[in-house]
C-alpha cells in the first residue's frame, strides 16, 4: 500500500479522530515560530488533515494566505468548514 492510499482511507479517518493538539496549543507553538520569521506572506501545508495548523497560523497572522492539501476526503471536508 502506498502512503496516499493509507491516508486517503479508513486509517486516515482514524487519525483525524485522535488528533490531540487543540488549536490554542497549536497557536502557541506557531506564535514563536512566526514571530521569529520575517515577511511570510503565504503557507501551504501538504498533509494538512483538518487544517488546524493553518487555523492556528491565521489566528496569529491573519494576513497570511494559507492553503491546505490532503488526500483524505473526510479531512478536506472538515478543512473547508
N, C-alpha and C positions, 0 to 999 in steps of 0.2 A: 504494500500500500504506500502510495506517495503521500507526502505531508499534506498537500492540498485536499486530498480525499479524506484524510483523517480529520482535519479541522472543519471541513465542509459538512461533515456528517454528525452522527449522534455524539461522538466524543467531543466535538466542538461545542455542541449544545450543553453537555455536562460541564465543560469548562466554564461556560458563561454563568451557569448557576452557582458555581463555587468560588467565583472571584470574591475576594475578601477585602480589598482596599476600598474604603469609601472615597467619594470624590473629594471630600475635605482632606483626607490623608494624602491623596494624590496631589492636591493643590499645594499643600505644604512642601511636598517633595519637589514639585516643579518650580515653585516660587524661587527657591535658592538657585536652581539651575538657570532659570530665565533671567533673573536679576544679575547674574554674573556674565551673561552673554550680551552682545551688543547687536543692534539692528536686525533682529529676527522679524521677518515680515510674513512668513508662512511656514507651516509644518505639515508634513504628510506622514501618516503612520500606516505602515503595512502590517496587517495582523492586528487591526485596531479593536477587534472584538466589539463591544457595545459602545465604544467611543468615550469611555470615562477619562482616559488620559487627555484626550482632546478637549473635553469639557473643562477639566481642571486647568489646562493651559488657557482657555478662553476666559476663565474666571480671573486669572492673574493678568493677562494681557489681551483684553477684548478686541484690539485692533488686528491681532494676528489671524490671518486666514488659515483655517485648519481643514484638512481633508483626511478621511479615514477610509481604508480599504480592507476588506475582509472577504474570505471565501465562504464564510458561514452565513446562510440566509437569515437565520434567527438573529445573529449579531447585527447584521446590516439593518434589519427591520427595527431593532431596538435603537440603533445609532441614529436612524432617521427620525425617531420620535422627538 
